[in-house]
C-alpha cells in the first residue's frame, strides 16, 4: 500500500522558492515604438512592506518599476528577468493597465497569453488609463496602502460597491465578452489627478509670490496632474467593440453614465443621484439609493427588438440646498416623481449613446438569445446589427422612505 501511494508523491518538479521570485503586482501594456509592445511592471519589495503602513516618497516606495519593449508579454518578462536578481513572475499580478493608444488599436493582443499560460491569472483585473500606462504607473502615489496594487484594487472595488460608478472587470470577463457576439467588454477608465489645494488670498496692495503685484486677482494653480505624487482618479469606464479579430476601445463614459449602465445591467448596489427640487429649480437635492433591482424584458416583432427596463429602487434624500421645505405628502410625491423622471432621462440618454456606439456592454444579447431555439437561428438573426436599432422603454418606481425632513428645521441665528 505504501509503495502504491508513493506513486502519487511525485513532488513539485517545477517549484520555485519565494526567495527566487520577483512578483509583478501591476502590469502596464502600451504600444511599443521599436517593437510591438512596451511592458511596464511594478515589482513588489516585500521587505519594505513590513509594518503594514505606507511609506513616504510616492507610490513606488514598496515596489520598483521596470519597463522593456518586447514582441510579446512572455518576451517582456524574460527581458525583465535578465535585469533582476530573481525570476519575474505574474502569478500574483492584481491589475493589468492598458494604455489608451493600445486599447484603441487592439486590446485583444494581450489576451492570448492569459488564456494559454497558467501563470497569468484570469481573475486579474483589467483597466484602461488615459495616456500611457508606463507613465501612469510611474507617477501615481499611494496615500493609504503599502502596496500600489492593493490601492488600485480597493479603489476600483469601493467605487463599484459604494458608488456604482465603474465596472469590476477581470481578464476572464474580458475574455468571455471577447469570445461571444451577445455582449461587449468594458473596463474602468483611470486618470491621474492632484487634489485641489486652497489658494491663500494676498492682502490688497501686497506683492504676491509670483510677482503679479497687488491686483487682488488669484492666479490659476499650475497643472500638476501628470507629475509624481499625483493620485488616481476613477474617471468612468472605457467601452470596447469587436472589429473583426480586434477588440478596440471606441469611447468612454463618465461616472454618471457608468452608473446608469450598471443599473440597466442589474449590477448596481449603492449610489446617489442629484435632482432639481420641485417648485424651486434653483435648488437641488441628493438622493442616496439603498436598494435597486432591475428586470429586463425583450420583445422581437418584425425583426425589431424592444426592451423594457423595470426598475424598482428605494432611496433617501440626505442633502438639499433648500431651506424652505413644504412638509406635505403632496410635495413629497412631487419629489418622488422628479427623482423618477431624472433617473429615467439618464437611463434613456445613456442607452441612446450605447446604441450609437453599437456596443452592447449591457449584455442584452444574452436576453435576446432566449428567443431562439437553435444557434443557427440566432446567428441568422445577427444581433450585433440589430442592437443599434433597439428601442428601450422604462418602468421606473422609486420609494423615498425618508426625505430628511425635520418637524423643527434649524433656523440660523
Buried (B, 14 or more C-beta within 10 A) or exposed (E): EEEEEEEEEEEEEEEEEEEEBBBBBBBBBBBBEEBBBBBBBBBBBEEBBEEEEBBEEBBBBBBBBBBBBBEBBBBBBBBBBEEBEBEBBBEBBBBBBBBBEBBBBBBBBBBEBBEEEEEBBBEBBBBBBBBBBBBBBBBBBBEEBBBBBBBBBEBBEEBBEEBBBBBBBBBBBBBBBBEBBBBBBBBBBBBBBBEEEEEEEBEEEEEBEEEEEEEEEEEEEEEBBBEBBBBBBBBBBBBBBBEEEEBBBBBBBEBBBBBBBBBBBBBBBBBBBEBBBBEBEEBBBBBBBBEBEBEBEBEEEEEEBBBBBBBBBBBBBEEBEBEEBEEEEEBBEBBBEBBBEBBBEBBBEBBEBBBEBEBBBBBBBBBBBEEBEEEEEBEEBEBBEBBEEBEBEBEBEBEBEEBBEEEEEEEEE
